[in-house]
Amino acid sequence: MACSAALPVAGITARRDLDLLNVAAGDTLLIHGAAGAVGTVAVQLAVARGATVIGTASSANHDYLRSLGAIPVTYGDGLVDRVRSLAPQGIDAVYDIAGQGALPDSITLRGGTADRILTIADAAGPSLGIPLSTTFLPDAARILTEQAEQIVDGTLRITIATALPLADAAKAMQHTKPVTSKEKSSCTVSRPERTGLLHSTAGDGGRAFGTCKATRPARPKAPPPITDWPRLPALTMQRSAFRRTPAHSLVGHSSDAPLDPRRPRPSLASIPASRRRIP
């Protein structure tokens, strides 16, 4: 279940950008930073569409890319020649996840055009005519459901480095890898009583904080109503008397004494002149 925290950002980003690049069967796709979290998902989704995937990564991750179905290539100087030797027919699309300055080489490999090149990590892209992909998919929930099912049946793979309790979130940050890392760290939340699912976030490079399984405590009961109001009946009666009794009949009554509308109303003549307060 740790994959549920690591999947959303990587899964949605990879699916969105492959759609923007129109990757289809028969295409040759070059992915920069293919061994990262987004790259891991992008390679698998592109291979499932029938595309040939060439992925840049350090030599330590070449076997990992092969296990995903990609052709690994080392990044850095001489990249254009190495890619051309692997794909003499040319590159149909380029997906830059690493953001390590490979866009000029990408344009060269595309025959001098920025068409079908996309980056999520290089701010210099727009100045080269390459879009910086940031759009969120409106049908993300449906896509995540499909990808979760693929994880369950084993056709989609997410690599989790560590799974720690939420109390060790600081340690999870210490385990954070660079953006090219394929591994993620997951924090699990556990509380007594009711079970639920909390929102999870995951970024590339090993960042995955959220929950796979969480429990929430039952809501506290509402406090009992306040009944200790000693003057409430008197105040209520007094207000009722004022609403029901003409103003002239209240002359001589103390404002602090509760008035009972059932009692006989005093006449003006029965009130001593010294106590009369007629405006």
C-alpha positions in Angstrom: 0.0 0.0 0.0 3.0 2.4 0.2 2.7 2.8 -3.5 -0.6 4.7 -3.0 1.5 7.6 -1.6 4.1 7.5 -4.3 1.8 7.0 -7.3 -0.2 10.2 -7.8 2.4 12.8 -8.8 4.6 10.4 -10.9 1.6 8.6 -12.4 -0.4 11.6 -13.4 2.7 13.6 -14.7 3.9 10.7 -16.9 0.5 10.0 -18.3 -0.2 13.7 -19.0 3.0 14.3 -20.8 3.0 11.1 -22.9 -0.5 12.2 -24.1 0.8 15.7 -24.9 3.7 14.1 -26.9 1.2 11.8 -28.7 3.4 8.8 -28.0 2.1 5.8 -29.9 3.1 2.4 -31.2 6.1 2.5 -33.5 7.5 5.8 -32.0 11.0 6.1 -30.7 10.9 8.1 -27.5 14.0 9.6 -25.7 13.5 10.2 -22.0 16.0 12.3 -20.1 16.2 11.1 -16.5 14.4 7.8 -17.2 15.4 6.2 -13.9 13.6 8.8 -11.7 10.2 8.3 -10.2 8.3 10.0 -13.1 10.7 8.4 -15.6 10.0 4.9 -14.2 6.3 5.3 -14.8 6.8 7.0 -18.2 9.0 4.2 -19.5 6.5 1.6 -18.6 3.5 3.5 -20.0 5.4 4.2 -23.3 6.5 0.6 -23.7 2.9 -0.5 -23.0 1.8 1.7 -25.9 4.3 -0.1 -28.2 6.9 2.6 -28.4 10.7 2.1 -28.3 12.1 3.9 -25.3 15.7 5.1 -25.0 16.4 6.4 -21.5 19.3 8.5 -20.2 20.6 7.5 -16.8 23.9 6.8 -14.9 25.5 3.5 -15.6 24.4 2.3 -12.2 20.8 2.4 -13.3 21.2 0.8 -16.8 20.1 -2.7 -15.6 17.1 -1.1 -13.9 16.0 0.6 -17.1 16.4 -2.7 -19.0 14.1 -4.4 -16.5 11.5 -1.8 -17.4 11.8 -2.4 -21.1 13.9 0.7 -22.0 17.3 0.9 -23.9 19.7 2.7 -21.5 22.2 5.3 -22.5 24.6 7.4 -20.4 23.9 11.1 -20.3 26.5 13.9 -20.7 29.0 14.8 -23.5 28.6 12.8 -26.6 24.9 12.0 -26.0 23.9 12.9 -29.6 26.2 10.3 -31.1 25.3 7.6 -28.6 21.6 8.1 -29.2 22.0 8.1 -33.0 23.9 4.8 -32.8 21.0 3.3 -30.9 18.3 4.8 -33.1 19.7 5.4 -36.6 16.1 5.9 -37.8 15.8 9.0 -35.6 14.0 10.1 -32.5 10.2 10.9 -32.8 9.7 12.5 -29.4 11.8 13.7 -26.4 10.6 13.9 -22.8 12.9 15.8 -20.5 12.5 15.0 -16.8 16.0 15.6 -15.6 16.3 19.3 -16.5 20.1 19.0 -16.8 20.6 21.1 -20.0 19.9 18.4 -22.5 17.3 20.4 -24.5 19.8 21.7 -27.2 20.9 18.1 -27.9 17.2 17.1 -28.0 16.5 19.6 -30.7 19.5 18.3 -32.7 18.2 14.7 -32.3 14.8 15.9 -33.6 16.4 17.3 -36.7 16.6 20.9 -35.6 13.0 21.3 -34.6 11.4 21.7 -31.1 8.3 19.9 -32.2 7.3 16.9 -29.9 9.8 17.9 -27.2 8.5 18.5 -23.7 10.2 19.3 -20.4 9.0 19.4 -16.8 12.2 20.5 -15.2 14.1 22.9 -17.5 13.0 26.6 -17.2 15.0 27.4 -20.3 12.6 25.3 -22.4 10.2 28.1 -23.4 13.1 30.3 -24.7 13.9 27.4 -27.1 10.4 26.9 -28.2 9.9 23.9 -25.9 6.8 23.9 -23.7 7.2 23.5 -19.9 4.5 21.0 -18.9 2.5 21.9 -15.8 -1.1 21.3 -16.6 -3.2 19.1 -14.3 -5.5 16.5 -15.8 -9.2 17.0 -15.1 -9.8 13.2 -15.2 -6.9 12.5 -12.8 -9.1 10.3 -10.5 -10.0 7.9 -13.3 -6.3 7.7 -14.5 -5.1 7.0 -10.9 -7.7 4.3 -10.6 -6.4 2.6 -13.8 -2.8 2.9 -12.6 -3.6 1.5 -9.2 -5.2 -1.5 -10.8 -2.1 -1.9 -13.0 0.1 -1.9 -9.8 -2.1 -4.6 -8.3 -1.9 -6.8 -11.3 1.8 -6.3 -11.7 1.9 -4.4 -15.0 3.0 -1.2 -13.4 5.9 -0.9 -11.0 6.7 1.7 -8.3 10.0 1.5 -6.4 9.7 2.3 -2.6 13.0 2.9 -0.8 11.7 3.2 2.8 8.4 3.2 4.6 8.5 5.0 7.9 5.9 6.1 10.5 4.8 9.7 10.4 6.7 10.3 13.7 9.9 9.7 11.6 9.1 12.2 8.9 12.3 14.0 9.5 14.2 10.8 8.9 12.3 10.3 5.6 13.5 13.8 4.5 17.1 12.7 5.3 16.5 9.7 3.0 15.4 12.0 0.1 17.2 11.2 -3.1 18.2 13.6 -6.0 15.5 14.1 -8.6 17.0 11.4 -10.8 16.4 8.7 -8.1 13.9 6.0 -8.8 13.2 5.4 -5.1 10.7 7.0 -2.9 10.2 7.2 0.8 6.8 6.8 2.3 5.4 7.9 5.7 2.5 5.8 7.2 0.0 7.3 9.5 -1.7 5.1 12.1 -4.2 6.2 14.8 -6.6 4.2 16.9 -10.2 3.5 16.1 -11.8 4.4 12.8 -10.1 3.6 9.5 -9.8 6.1 6.6 -7.5 7.3 3.9 -5.6 10.5 4.1 -4.4 12.7 1.2 -1.0 11.8 -0.1 1.6 13.8 -2.0 4.7 12.6 -3.8 7.4 14.4 -5.7 10.1 13.1 -7.9 13.4 12.1 -6.4 12.2 10.0 -3.5 9.7 12.3 -1.9 6.5 10.6 -0.9 4.6 11.8 2.1 1.1 10.8 2.7 -0.5 7.6 3.8 -1.4 4.2 2.5 -3.5 3.3 5.5 -4.6 5.8 8.1 -7.0 5.7 11.0 -8.9 8.6 12.4 -10.3 8.9 16.0 -14.1 9.1 16.4 -15.5 12.6 16.6 -16.0 13.9 20.1 -19.5 14.0 21.4 -21.2 17.4 21.4 -21.1 19.1 24.8 -24.3 18.9 26.8 -26.6 22.0 26.6 -26.0 24.7 29.3 -28.9 24.6 31.7 -27.4 26.5 34.6 -29.1 29.9 34.0 -30.6 31.1 37.3 -32.0 34.3 36.1 -33.3 33.0 32.8 -36.9 32.4 33.8 -37.1 35.9 35.4 -35.6 37.6 32.4 -37.9 35.7 30.1 -41.0 36.6 32.1 -39.9 40.3 32.3 -39.4 40.5 28.5 -42.8 38.8 28.0 -44.4 41.3 30.3 -42.9 44.2 28.4 -44.1 42.8 25.1 -47.7 42.3 26.4 -48.2 45.3 28.7 -48.8 48.9 27.7 -46.0 51.2 28.7 -48.2 53.3 31.0 -49.2 50.4 33.2 -45.5 49.6 34.1 -45.0 52.9 35.9 -43.6 52.3 39.4 -42.3 48.9 38.8 -38.6 48.1 39.6 -36.7 47.2 36.4 -35.0 44.4 38.3 -38.2 42.7 39.5 -39.7 40.1 37.3 -43.2 41.0 36.0 -46.0 38.6 36.0 -48.6 39.5 33.3 -51.2 37.5 35.3 -51.1 39.9 38.2 -53.5 42.9 38.3 -52.1 46.0 36.8 -51.8 49.0 39.2 -53.7 52.1 38.4 -52.0 55.5 38.2 -54.1 56.7 41.1 -52.8 54.0 43.4 -49.2 55.1 43.0 -47.8 57.8 45.2 -46.9 61.0 43.3 -43.3 60.7 44.4 -43.0 57.4 42.6 -44.7 58.5 39.4 -42.4 58.7 36.5 -44.5 59.9 33.7 -42.6 61.6 31.0 
